[in-house]
Amino acid sequence: MIVSQGVNKRRLNAISINSDLVVVGGGISGVCAAISAARLGKQVTLVQDRPVLGGNSSSEVRLWILGATSHMGNNNRWSREGGVMDEILVENMHRNPEGNPVIFDTILLDKIIQEQKIRLLLNTAIYDLTKRDSDTIESLLGFCSQNQSEYLLNAPIYIDASGDGILGFLSGAAFRMGAESKEEFGELFAPTKAYGELLGHSMYFYSKDAGKPVKYIAPSYALSDITKIPRFKTFNSKDFGCKLWWIEYGGRLDTVHDTEQIKWELWKVVYGVWNYIKNSGEFPEAENLTLEWVGSIPGKRESRRFEGDYMLIQQDIVEQRTHDDAITYGGWSIDLHPADGVFSEKPGCNQWHSKGIYQIPYRCLYSKNIDNLFLAGRIISASHVAFASTRVMATSGAIGQAVGTAASICIDNQFNPRDLLNTGRIQELQQLLLKQGHYIPGIQRIDQLDLTKEAQLEVSSTLILSELSESGLVKSLESSVAQMIPLKSGKVPSFIVHATGEESTELGIELRLSSNALNYTPEIIIATKTISIQPGRNCISVDFNVTISKECYTYLVFLKNPKVGIHFSDQRITGILSLFNHVNPAVSNFGKQTPPSDIGVDSFEFWCPKRRPDGQNIAFKISDNINCFKVENLINGMERPTNQPNAWVSDYSDPTPTLSLKWDQPQKIKTIHLSFDTDFDHPMESVLMGHPERDMPFCVREFEIFDENGRLLHQENENYQTNKRIQFSTPITTNRLIIKLMHPSKAVPASLFGVRCYEN
């Protein structure tokens, strides 16, 4: 054995890596950033200090991914995040509808290793850096405990997606912790000292039925007096995983440096709760239950927030302010928690929603004083109140794609992040993001390289909607129900619906609009009717005799009356939804948001769809056919419903829905991009919940592409993704493409949001 003498010592194995971009943090935001940059040809080093990817969504923490869709509990229709975030969620839905967090780990890892330009360093913590000057990061130092190696990482651009902002902190980037005062930004919802300044950490547990009685002996550190938790009576033997999000602690501590202390306190609570469930005698049904899993690291909500050239504030969210440099969006509620967490007498959260989604500007996504540092995930430049909305993981994933794409442009042009803004390249960034399937509210894709805009488009049929036929399903109006119907400007057509009455009564019917055509909060009542209902079947003809001034969704509302049943249809169509004024306590939706007058948020009703297999459309006939599913929608630059469905939809009776693209001259085509409907209204929670379907009912599963000679160019039999990119090994030359689709089912006609063709 060799023994070192005196002051001599051995050095760790040293590995130096040069790359175009270093992404620190392998949570959802870092994963999306790395994939986005790699697909644009950049060599990326992705550094993750844990053994798995995903951060709070991983099997180590097991929190579901959510964003603007908010458990379908708000008015943000069709708002699921696009691009890479959408791709991951759709893939997880297809492979893992049961919501197994271990399977989700493999899906994220699979996505990363399929990108040949990403070098992944797991179990590697960044602990130091060098700087070229006071404003510029030169290199990073990381240590991997598993291979006892030290990494020296060099790149011109860095992205901090680490959650706590280790890179920003070490580099000297300006940051904040804790809540701002009301006075600083005029945010009326800024918390008082009594409510607290930070959101804490959470820890979850899973249980399982062992099939025989299981005795539980609590560890010595378990919380012995469960009544110290004000909500202890709400614990039960059925809740597990992130349904226990409110087991939270640490908001009055330093949520970076006191994390280990916070973790121990959460362990005390978790094992104390389980001891209560098993041994209090209050839960005889728990006799056969055993603990299957307890988190080993806490799920963090808040620590440092770094300052950019702009700080997002409450008013940006509530007022849905627009920004010229918008490159992504949010839509989760302003969701603040009491600093005392599980030990607080206050409710576990205080969620206030806006009427729709809001833009996030580019200026929030880079450091204001470290020139080559992008910010991603929950550390972006936002006030404590705005952070309460932007912090969730699907929003973080969309932010990750935005900064990964921005970093690629910066690398190509030898820019720092601010240079991209100052040189007027924001529109270029916006358009590149939209081309990748990303979504920016209010921004239309304008693609100069898309050959489709020069083609003549023809289709075998177009759905002209005159009715949704009855299926025999009748639902009682236990809550008010609305049918969303896309209409053009002018006189509102008349409708025929059918209702079944239990007895003689009256039914209130309203026609509503949203004050913002791009929102889905139907707060403006433009006409009302009261209809007499007789026992048995009633044919109701509704003519409001009103006009609307712009193309938009209207809401045909049937007010609550349990004595009346409305007839529904089993037909489902892209861009057509029914809504219910029902309650979803999981996101503080109690049918109507009624905030105090002094916190700066709006009062309005919630109108939300129901999850499949529920959520059928109301059966109706309309006097003036709905003709909004035209082929021109395929090239309008909007690849999801907005104020209209924005899709071409074929007729139900068309045996082979066919799209033809014809050019005057032969075109050289290497890439074809098709955009399908994977139901952007579905939040696709990644773990725990489980879902009844693997693939979305609107998505075309089978299609074929032919050239003008009938030669088969591509065939797909099991498509389930939103964005399908078909790339030929060598370009084809043709003056015509023929795309044949199969209907997803008898109840759902084939639809397509967009088609694009490129020479490269």
C-alpha positions in Angstrom: 0.0 0.0 0.0 1.3 3.4 -1.0 1.0 6.0 1.8 1.5 9.7 1.0 4.2 11.4 3.1 4.2 14.8 4.7 2.3 17.5 2.8 2.1 15.5 -0.4 -1.4 14.6 -1.7 -3.0 13.0 -4.6 -5.2 14.9 -7.1 -8.6 13.9 -8.3 -9.0 12.6 -11.8 -9.4 15.8 -13.9 -11.6 16.0 -17.1 -11.8 19.1 -19.2 -14.8 19.6 -21.5 -15.2 22.3 -24.1 -18.7 22.8 -25.5 -20.9 25.5 -27.1 -23.2 25.6 -24.2 -23.3 24.4 -20.6 -26.7 23.9 -18.9 -26.5 23.6 -15.1 -29.5 21.7 -13.7 -31.2 18.6 -15.1 -34.7 19.4 -14.0 -37.5 19.9 -16.5 -36.2 23.4 -17.5 -32.6 22.2 -18.0 -33.7 19.2 -20.0 -35.8 21.3 -22.4 -33.0 23.9 -22.7 -30.4 21.2 -23.5 -32.6 19.4 -26.1 -33.6 22.6 -27.8 -30.0 23.8 -28.2 -28.7 20.4 -29.3 -31.4 20.1 -32.0 -30.1 23.4 -33.4 -26.7 21.8 -33.8 -25.0 23.0 -30.6 -22.6 20.8 -28.5 -24.2 20.9 -25.0 -23.0 19.8 -21.7 -25.9 19.1 -19.3 -24.8 19.0 -15.6 -27.1 17.4 -13.0 -26.2 17.0 -9.4 -28.6 14.1 -8.9 -28.6 10.5 -10.2 -31.8 11.1 -12.3 -33.2 13.8 -14.4 -36.4 15.7 -13.8 -35.9 17.6 -10.5 -39.2 17.8 -8.7 -40.9 15.6 -11.4 -38.4 12.8 -10.9 -38.8 9.6 -8.9 -36.8 11.2 -6.1 -39.6 13.8 -5.4 -42.6 12.7 -7.5 -44.5 15.9 -8.2 -46.7 16.0 -11.3 -45.8 18.5 -14.0 -48.3 21.3 -14.4 -48.5 24.7 -16.0 -51.0 26.9 -17.7 -53.7 24.2 -17.8 -53.8 24.0 -14.0 -55.5 20.5 -13.7 -58.2 21.8 -16.1 -59.4 23.9 -13.3 -59.1 27.4 -14.8 -60.3 29.2 -17.9 -57.1 28.7 -19.9 -58.4 26.6 -22.8 -55.9 24.9 -25.1 -53.0 26.2 -23.1 -50.7 23.2 -22.5 -47.2 24.2 -23.2 -45.9 23.4 -26.7 -42.6 22.3 -28.2 -40.3 20.1 -26.2 -42.4 20.3 -23.1 -45.4 19.0 -25.0 -43.3 16.3 -26.7 -42.3 15.0 -23.3 -45.8 15.0 -21.8 -47.3 13.4 -24.9 -44.6 10.7 -24.8 -45.2 10.0 -21.2 -48.9 9.8 -21.7 -48.3 7.2 -24.5 -45.8 5.1 -22.5 -46.9 5.8 -19.0 -50.6 6.7 -18.6 -50.5 5.1 -15.1 -48.2 7.9 -14.0 -45.3 5.7 -12.7 -42.5 8.1 -11.7 -39.8 5.5 -12.3 -41.0 5.1 -15.9 -41.0 8.9 -16.3 -37.3 8.9 -15.2 -36.5 6.6 -18.2 -38.5 8.8 -20.6 -36.5 11.9 -19.7 -33.2 10.0 -19.9 -34.2 8.5 -23.2 -34.9 12.0 -24.6 -31.5 13.2 -23.6 -29.4 10.2 -24.8 -31.1 10.3 -28.2 -29.5 13.7 -28.7 -26.0 13.0 -29.8 -24.8 16.5 -29.2 -25.6 16.4 -25.5 -23.0 15.2 -23.0 -24.8 14.3 -19.8 -23.0 14.5 -16.4 -25.1 13.0 -13.7 -24.2 13.1 -10.0 -22.1 16.2 -10.8 -22.3 19.3 -8.6 -21.0 22.7 -9.7 -19.0 24.1 -6.8 -16.8 26.8 -8.2 -16.1 28.9 -11.3 -13.6 31.3 -12.8 -14.4 34.6 -14.5 -12.8 36.3 -17.5 -13.7 39.6 -15.9 -16.2 40.9 -13.4 -19.2 40.4 -15.8 -18.3 37.2 -17.6 -18.1 33.6 -16.6 -15.0 31.8 -18.0 -15.3 28.2 -16.8 -17.0 26.0 -14.2 -15.7 23.4 -11.8 -17.8 20.4 -11.0 -17.3 17.2 -8.9 -18.8 13.8 -9.4 -18.9 11.7 -6.2 -19.5 8.5 -8.1 -16.4 8.5 -10.2 -14.3 10.8 -8.0 -13.6 13.1 -10.9 -13.4 16.8 -11.2 -14.7 18.5 -14.4 -13.5 21.7 -15.9 -16.3 23.0 -18.2 -15.8 25.8 -20.7 -18.3 27.4 -23.0 -19.1 30.9 -24.3 -22.7 30.8 -22.9 -24.1 29.3 -19.7 -27.7 28.5 -18.6 -28.5 28.3 -14.9 -31.4 25.9 -14.5 -30.3 24.6 -11.1 -33.3 25.7 -9.1 -31.3 27.4 -6.3 -29.2 29.3 -8.9 -25.7 28.0 -7.9 -24.2 29.3 -11.1 -25.8 32.7 -10.7 -24.8 32.9 -7.0 -21.1 31.9 -7.6 -20.8 34.3 -10.5 -22.1 37.3 -8.5 -25.4 37.7 -10.4 -27.8 40.0 -8.7 -30.6 38.1 -6.9 -33.3 38.4 -4.3 -34.8 36.2 -1.6 -38.1 36.8 0.2 -41.1 38.9 -0.7 -41.0 42.4 -1.9 -43.2 45.1 -0.2 -46.4 46.2 -1.8 -44.8 49.6 -2.4 -41.9 48.4 -4.5 -44.0 47.3 -7.5 -47.5 48.3 -6.5 -48.4 44.6 -6.1 -51.5 44.5 -3.9 -51.1 40.7 -3.2 -47.6 41.1 -1.8 -47.6 39.1 1.5 -47.3 40.6 4.9 -44.7 39.6 7.4 -47.3 37.6 9.2 -48.1 35.6 6.2 -44.5 34.9 5.4 -41.8 35.6 2.8 -40.9 32.2 1.3 -42.6 29.1 0.1 -41.2 26.0 1.8 -40.2 22.5 0.8 -42.5 19.4 0.6 -41.9 15.7 1.0 -44.3 12.9 0.0 -44.8 9.2 0.8 -46.4 6.3 -1.1 -48.2 3.4 0.6 -49.3 0.0 -0.6 -51.5 -2.9 0.4 -49.3 -5.8 1.6 -52.2 -8.3 1.6 -51.8 -9.0 5.3 -51.6 -7.0 8.5 -48.5 -4.9 8.8 -47.2 -3.6 12.1 -45.5 -0.2 12.1 -43.0 1.0 14.7 -42.1 4.6 14.2 -38.5 5.8 14.3 -37.4 7.9 17.3 -37.4 11.1 15.3 -41.0 10.8 14.2 -43.3 13.6 15.3 -45.0 12.2 18.3 -47.8 14.8 18.7 -49.6 15.0 15.4 -52.0 17.7 16.8 -49.1 20.1 16.3 -50.3 20.1 12.7 -53.5 22.1 12.6 -54.8 20.1 9.6 -54.1 16.7 11.3 -57.7 15.6 11.0 -57.5 15.8 7.2 -54.9 13.0 7.1 -56.3 9.7 5.8 -55.2 6.3 4.6 -56.0 7.0 0.9 -54.0 10.2 0.1 -50.4 9.7 -1.0 -47.8 11.2 -3.2 -48.1 14.8 -4.3 -51.7 14.9 -3.2 -50.0 15.7 0.1 -48.3 18.8 -1.4 -49.2 20.7 1.7 -46.8 18.7 3.9 -44.6 21.8 3.6 -42.0 23.4 5.8 -39.1 25.9 5.8 -40.6 29.2 4.6 -39.0 31.0 7.6 -35.6 29.5 7.1 -32.9 29.9 4.5 -34.3 27.6 1.9 -30.8 27.1 0.4 -28.5 26.7 3.3 -31.0 25.2 5.7 -32.3 22.6 3.3 -30.9 19.6 5.4 -32.6 21.0 8.5 -35.8 21.4 6.6 -35.5 17.8 5.2 -35.2 16.4 8.8 -38.3 18.3 9.9 -40.3 17.0 7.0 -39.1 13.4 7.7 -40.4 13.9 11.3 -43.7 15.0 10.0 -44.0 12.2 7.4 -43.2 9.4 9.7 -45.3 11.0 12.4 -48.3 11.1 10.1 -47.8 7.5 9.1 -47.5 6.5 12.8 -50.8 8.3 13.3 -52.5 6.5 10.4 -51.2 3.1 11.5 -51.4 3.3 15.3 -54.0 5.8 16.3 -56.9 3.4 15.8 -58.7 6.0 13.7 -57.9 4.1 10.4 -58.8 0.4 10.7 -58.7 0.2 6.9 -54.9 0.9 7.1 -54.2 -2.4 8.8 -52.7 -4.0 5.7 -50.9 -0.9 4.5 -47.2 -0.4 4.5 -44.9 2.4 3.5 -43.6 1.8 0.0 -41.6 5.0 -0.5 -40.7 8.2 1.3 -38.8 11.0 -0.4 -35.2 11.3 0.4 -34.8 14.9 -0.8 -37.4 17.6 -0.4 -39.2 19.2 -3.3 -38.1 22.8 -3.3 -40.4 25.7 -4.3 -38.5 28.9 -3.7 -35.0 30.2 -2.9 -33.1 32.7 -5.0 -34.7 34.8 -7.8 -32.3 36.5 -10.1 -32.6 39.9 -11.6 -32.8 40.4 -15.3 -33.4 43.6 -17.3 -37.1 43.3 -16.5 -38.8 41.9 -13.5 -42.2 40.2 -14.0 -44.8 41.4 -11.5 -48.3 40.7 -10.4 -49.8 43.2 -12.9 -48.2 41.5 -15.8 -50.1 38.3 -14.9 -53.5 39.7 -13.9 -53.7 42.4 -16.7 -52.1 40.0 -19.2 -49.7 42.7 -20.3 -48.1 42.3 -23.7 -44.4 42.6 -24.4 -42.6 43.0 -27.7 -40.0 40.6 -26.6 -42.4 37.9 -25.4 -40.9 34.4 -26.0 -43.0 32.2 -23.7 -46.0 32.3 -21.3 -47.4 31.3 -18.0 -50.9 30.5 -16.8 -50.7 28.9 -13.3 -52.5 30.8 -10.6 -50.7 33.2 -8.3 -50.1 30.5 -5.7 -48.6 31.6 -2.4 -48.3 29.5 0.7 -47.9 30.4 4.3 -44.3 30.5 5.4 -45.1 28.2 8.4 -46.3 25.5 6.0 -47.9 22.5 7.6 -47.7 24.1 11.0 -49.7 27.2 9.9 -53.3 27.8 11.0 -53.8 29.3 7.5 -54.9 27.4 4.4 -52.1 25.5 2.7 -52.2 27.7 -0.3 -53.8 30.9 -1.5 -54.4 30.6 -5.3 -55.7 33.5 -7.4 -56.2 33.0 -11.1 -56.1 35.4 -14.0 -58.6 35.4 -16.8 -56.2 33.9 -19.2 -52.5 33.2 -20.0 -49.8 35.9 -19.9 -46.6 36.6 -21.8 -43.1 36.2 -20.3 -40.6 38.6 -21.9 -37.1 37.7 -22.9 -35.6 40.3 -20.6 -36.6 38.1 -17.6 -34.5 35.3 -18.8 -30.9 36.5 -18.5 -28.8 38.1 -15.7 -28.7 41.9 -15.7 -25.1 42.0 -14.6 -23.4 38.7 -15.7 -23.1 39.1 -19.5 -23.1 35.4 -20.6 -25.6 33.9 -18.2 -29.1 32.8 -19.1 -31.7 32.1 -16.4 -34.2 29.2 -16.6 -36.8 27.6 -14.4 -38.0 29.0 -11.1 -35.0 31.4 -10.8 -36.0 33.8 -13.5 -36.5 37.5 -13.0 -39.8 37.8 -11.3 -41.1 39.3 -8.1 -42.1 37.0 -5.3 -45.8 37.4 -6.2 -45.2 36.7 -10.0 -42.9 33.9 -9.1 -45.8 32.2 -7.4 -47.2 31.6 -10.9 -44.1 31.2 -13.0 -42.4 28.6 -10.7 -44.3 25.5 -11.9 -42.6 22.9 -14.0 -44.4 23.0 -17.3 -43.9 26.8 -17.4 -40.2 26.1 -16.5 -40.0 23.7 -19.4 -41.3 26.3 -21.8 -38.8 28.8 -20.4 -36.1 26.2 -20.9 -36.9 25.8 -24.6 -36.9 29.6 -25.0 -33.5 30.1 -23.5 -32.0 27.0 -25.1 -33.1 28.4 -28.5 -31.9 31.9 -27.6 -28.5 30.5 -26.6 -28.2 28.9 -30.0 -28.7 32.2 -31.8 -26.2 33.9 -29.4 -23.6 31.2 -30.1 -24.0 31.5 -33.9 -23.6 35.2 -33.7 -21.1 35.5 -30.9 -23.7 37.4 -28.9 -24.2 37.7 -25.2 -27.9 37.3 -24.2 -28.6 41.1 -24.1 -27.0 41.5 -27.5 -29.8 39.5 -29.1 -32.3 42.0 -27.8 -30.3 45.1 -28.6 -29.6 44.0 -32.2 -33.3 43.6 -32.9 -33.2 39.8 -33.3 -36.2 39.0 -31.0 -38.5 38.4 -33.9 -36.0 35.9 -35.3 -36.0 34.1 -31.9 -39.8 34.2 -31.7 -40.1 32.7 -35.2 -37.5 30.0 -34.6 -39.4 29.0 -31.4 -42.7 28.8 -33.2 -41.1 26.7 -36.0 -40.2 24.2 -33.2 -43.8 23.8 -32.0 -43.3 26.3 -29.2 -46.2 28.6 -28.4 -46.1 32.3 -27.7 -49.6 33.9 -27.2 -50.4 36.6 -29.6 -47.4 35.8 -32.0 -48.2 34.3 -35.4 -45.7 32.1 -37.2 -44.3 33.7 -40.4 -42.0 31.3 -42.0 -40.2 32.6 -45.1 -38.6 29.2 -45.9 -41.8 27.3 -45.8 -42.6 26.1 -49.4 -46.2 25.4 -48.5 -47.1 29.1 -48.7 -46.4 29.0 -52.5 -48.5 25.8 -53.0 -52.1 25.4 -54.0 -53.9 23.6 -51.3 -56.8 21.3 -52.1 -58.7 18.9 -49.8 -61.1 16.0 -50.4 -63.6 17.5 -48.0 -64.2 20.1 -45.3 -66.4 19.8 -42.2 -69.3 22.2 -42.4 -70.9 21.8 -39.0 -74.6 22.0 -39.0 -75.2 19.8 -35.9 -73.8 17.6 -33.2 -76.1 14.6 -33.2 -77.6 13.2 -30.1 -76.0 10.0 -28.6 -78.8 9.2 -26.1 -76.8 10.7 -23.2 -78.8 13.1 -21.1 -77.1 14.9 -18.2 -78.9 16.8 -15.5 -78.0 20.5 -15.0 -76.5 19.9 -11.6 -74.3 22.9 -12.6 -74.5 25.4 -15.4 -73.2 24.1 -18.7 -71.9 25.9 -21.8 -71.1 24.9 -25.3 -68.2 26.7 -26.9 -69.1 27.5 -30.5 -66.8 29.3 -33.0 -68.7 32.0 -34.9 -67.8 34.6 -37.5 -68.9 38.2 -37.1 -72.4 39.2 -37.8 -75.8 37.9 -36.7 -75.6 35.0 -34.3 -77.5 32.0 -35.8 -80.3 30.3 -34.0 -79.9 27.0 -32.2 -82.0 23.9 -31.6 -81.3 21.8 -28.5 -83.2 19.1 -26.7 -83.9 18.9 -23.0 -85.8 16.5 -20.8 -87.8 17.9 -17.9 -88.7 16.0 -14.7 -91.5 18.4 -14.1 -92.8 21.8 -15.3 -90.1 24.4 -14.7 -88.1 27.2 -16.4 -84.7 27.0 -18.0 -82.4 30.1 -18.2 -80.3 30.3 -21.4 -77.6 32.9 -22.0 -75.3 33.8 -24.8 -71.9 35.0 -23.6 -68.6 36.3 -24.9 -65.2 36.9 -23.4 -64.1 40.5 -23.1 -60.7 39.4 -24.7 -61.2 37.3 -27.8 -58.1 35.3 -27.0 -59.4 34.5 -23.5 -62.0 31.9 -22.5 -63.6 33.6 -19.5 -67.2 34.1 -20.7 -68.0 37.1 -18.5 -70.0 39.2 -20.9 -73.7 38.2 -21.2 -75.0 39.6 -24.4 -78.4 38.0 -24.5 -80.7 35.9 -22.2 -83.8 33.8 -22.7 -86.1 32.0 -20.3 -87.7 28.8 -21.7 -90.7 26.9 -20.2 -89.8 23.3 -19.8 -92.5 20.6 -19.7 -92.2 17.1 -18.3 -90.5 14.8 -20.9 -88.6 15.7 -24.0 -88.6 19.4 -25.1 -87.4 20.8 -28.4 -85.9 24.2 -27.7 -85.4 26.8 -30.4 -83.1 29.7 -29.3 -82.8 32.8 -31.4 -81.1 35.6 -29.5 -81.4 38.1 -32.4 -78.0 39.7 -31.7 -74.8 40.3 -33.6 -71.2 40.0 -32.7 -68.5 42.3 -34.1 -65.6 39.9 -34.5 -64.7 36.3 -35.1 -64.6 34.5 -31.8 -65.9 31.8 -29.6 -69.4 32.2 -28.2 -70.8 30.4 -25.2 -74.3 28.9 -25.3 -75.0 28.7 -21.6 -77.7 26.6 -19.9 -78.1 27.7 -16.3 -78.2 25.3 -13.4 -81.5 23.5 -12.9 -81.4 19.9 -11.6 -84.9 19.3 -12.8 -83.7 19.6 -16.4 -81.5 17.3 -18.4 -79.7 18.4 -21.6 -79.0 16.0 -24.4 -75.4 15.4 -25.4 -73.5 14.1 -28.3 -70.6 11.6 -28.6 -69.1 13.5 -31.5 -65.8 15.3 -30.6 -64.2 17.8 -33.0 -61.0 19.7 -32.9 -61.6 23.2 -31.4 -65.1 22.3 -30.0 -65.6 22.0 -26.2 -68.3 21.9 -23.6 -67.7 23.7 -20.3 -69.1 23.3 -16.8 -69.4 25.9 -14.0 -68.3 23.3 -11.5 -65.9 23.1 -8.6 -62.2 22.0 -8.5 -60.9 22.6 -5.0 -57.4 21.3 -6.0 -56.8 24.7 -7.7 -59.0 26.9 -5.5 -61.8 26.8 -8.0 -65.1 27.0 -6.2 -67.1 28.0 -9.3 -66.4 31.6 -8.9 -63.3 33.6 -7.9 -64.3 36.2 -5.4 -61.2 37.9 -4.0 -61.0 40.6 -1.4 -61.2 44.0 -3.1 -57.7 45.0 -2.0 -55.4 42.3 -3.5 -55.4 43.3 -7.2 -57.0 40.2 -8.8 -60.2 39.8 -10.7 -63.6 38.4 -9.8 -65.0 36.0 -12.4 -66.6 32.6 -12.9 -64.8 29.4 -13.8 -66.0 27.5 -16.9 -64.0 24.3 -17.3 -64.2 21.1 -19.3 -64.6 17.7 -17.7 -62.0 15.0 -18.3 -62.7 12.2 -20.6 -64.5 9.8 -20.8 -66.8 12.7 -19.7 -66.8 16.1 -21.3 -69.1 15.3 -24.2 -70.4 18.2 -26.3 -74.0 19.4 -26.1 -76.0 18.1 -29.0 -77.3 21.0 -31.1 -78.4 22.1 -34.5 -77.5 25.5 -35.9 -79.3 27.6 -38.5 -76.2 29.0 -40.2 -73.6 26.3 -40.7 -70.3 26.7 -39.0 -67.7 26.9 -41.7 -64.5 27.6 -39.9 -62.5 24.4 -40.5 -61.1 25.5 -43.9 -57.9 24.3 -45.6 -56.5 27.9 -45.3 -56.1 27.3 -41.6 -53.1 25.0 -42.4 -51.0 28.0 -43.3 -52.3 30.7 -41.0 -49.4 30.3 -38.6 -51.5 29.3 -35.6 -51.2 25.7 -34.7 -53.7 25.4 -31.9 -57.1 26.9 -31.2 -57.1 30.6 -30.3 -60.2 32.7 -31.2 -61.0 30.0 -33.8 -60.1 26.3 -34.1 -57.3 27.1 -36.6 -57.5 23.6 -38.1 -58.5 21.9 -41.2 -61.1 19.3 -40.3 -62.4 16.8 -42.8 -66.0 15.7 -43.2 -67.2 12.7 -41.2 -68.4 11.0 -44.4 -65.1 11.3 -46.2 -63.7 7.8 -46.4 -60.1 9.0 -47.0 -59.5 12.6 -46.0 -56.9 13.9 -48.4 -54.8 17.0 -48.6 -53.0 17.9 -51.8 -50.2 20.5 -52.2 -49.5 21.5 -55.8 -46.8 23.8 -57.1 -46.4 25.4 -60.5 -42.8 24.2 -60.6 -41.1 21.1 -59.1 -39.9 21.7 -55.6 -36.9 20.1 -53.8 -38.2 18.9 -50.5 -36.2 17.3 -47.7 -38.5 17.9 -44.6 -42.2 17.8 -44.1 -43.7 19.0 -40.8 -47.2 18.1 -39.8 -49.0 19.5 -36.7 -51.7 17.2 -35.2 -54.2 17.8 -32.4 -53.1 16.1 -29.2 -55.7 18.1 -27.2 -53.8 21.1 -25.8 -56.5 21.4 -23.2 -55.3 18.2 -21.4 -52.8 18.9 -18.7 -51.3 15.4 -18.9 -50.1 15.3 -15.3 -46.9 13.3 -15.5 -47.2 11.2 -12.3 -49.6 9.8 -9.7 -53.0 10.6 -11.3 -53.2 8.1 -14.1 -55.2 8.7 -17.3 -57.8 6.6 -19.1 -56.1 6.9 -22.5 -52.6 6.6 -24.0 -53.3 8.7 -27.1 -55.5 11.7 -27.6 -58.7 11.0 -29.5 -58.3 13.9 -31.9 -54.8 12.9 -33.1 -54.5 11.2 -36.5 -52.7 7.9 -35.9 -52.4 6.8 -39.6 -51.4 8.7 -42.6 -49.5 8.3 -45.9 -47.6 10.8 -48.1 -47.3 10.3 -51.9 -45.7 12.3 -54.7 -47.4 13.3 -58.0 -46.7 9.9 -59.5 -48.4 8.0 -56.6 -45.1 6.9 -55.2 -45.3 6.3 -51.4 -42.9 8.6 -49.7 -43.8 8.0 -46.1 -46.3 5.9 -44.1 -47.2 6.2 -40.4 -49.4 3.7 -38.6 -48.9 4.7 -34.9 -48.5 8.4 -34.7 -49.4 10.0 -31.4 -47.2 13.1 -31.2 -48.3 16.7 -31.9 -45.4 17.6 -34.2 -44.4 15.0 -36.8 -41.2 15.8 -38.6 -40.6 13.7 -41.7 -37.1 14.1 -43.0 -35.9 12.2 -46.2 -32.3 11.0 -46.4 -32.1 12.7 -49.7 -34.4 15.5 -50.9 -37.2 14.5 -53.2 -38.2 16.6 -56.3 -41.9 16.9 -57.0 -44.6 19.4 -57.9 -47.2 17.7 -55.8 -47.6 16.1 -52.4 -50.7 14.1 -51.5 -51.3 13.4 -47.8 -53.9 10.9 -46.9 -55.3 10.7 -43.4 -57.4 8.2 -41.5 -60.1 9.4 -39.1 -59.1 8.7 -35.5 -62.5 7.2 -34.8 -66.1 7.2 -36.0 -66.8 10.0 -33.5 -63.8 12.1 -34.3 -63.0 13.4 -37.9 -59.5 13.7 -39.1 -57.9 17.2 -38.5 -54.6 18.9 -39.0 -53.3 22.2 -37.6 -50.5 22.8 -40.0 -48.4 21.5 -42.8 -44.9 22.9 -43.7 -42.4 21.8 -46.3 -38.7 22.7 -46.4 -35.8 22.3 -48.8 -33.5 21.4 -45.9 
